[in-house]
Amino acid sequence: MNGFTRTETRFSLCGLNCALCSMHLGGHCPGCGGGAGNQSCAIAKCSLKHGSVQFCWECPEYPCPRYEGFDDGDSFVPHRNRQQDIAQARDLGLEAYLAQLEEKRAILDELLTHYNDGRRKILFNMAVHLLPLEDLRSVMAALGSRSELDEQPIKERALAAIELLQQAADRRGVSLKLSKKPKKG
């Protein structure tokens, strides 16, 4: 979109954690306002109308009706925590929040490198997006303490990681399944 640019591409204008998105990590998406790619975003147009705010929370009209029902379904990048993530980034400060995203990204990389049997990318991505950092640290510490996993086939390592992530999700009441957006009548 002409005129819409941003310097921070790890956290989107509307609160998506681009730093954790496999499309962004794989180089298939430049992130919000980061260059070529899908930039026909209604929220980007709204930003331009409101003085080119870099994050929706900077707009005096936030939260606005654009957010109503916005997160009823998940795309590949889960939307469920978007408004919580915006609040956390605003409260912690952007740099502290981005440092947490980078730690989560390292955890996602570890899960994908050592525990993905070729069928767990979406689940690991959802878990890292939706679970708090302290839960992810605990899961990774538990996996790291199980030296017997080093000798196990990848499928067994994947199942161990899934079990620990699911237990953490259950304790928080978090679903690690994609929610389909309701179809319009």
Secondary structure, DSSP 4 states (H G I P E B T S, - for coil): -TT---S--SS-TTS--GGG-HHHHTTS---TTSSSS----HHHHHHHHTT--SSGGGSTT-S-GGGTTTTSS--SS--TTHHHHHHHHHHH-HHHHHHHHHHHHHHHHHHHHHS--SS-HHHHHHHHHHS-HHHHHHHHHHHHH-GGGGGS-HHHHHHHHHHHHHHHHHHHT---SPPPPPPP-
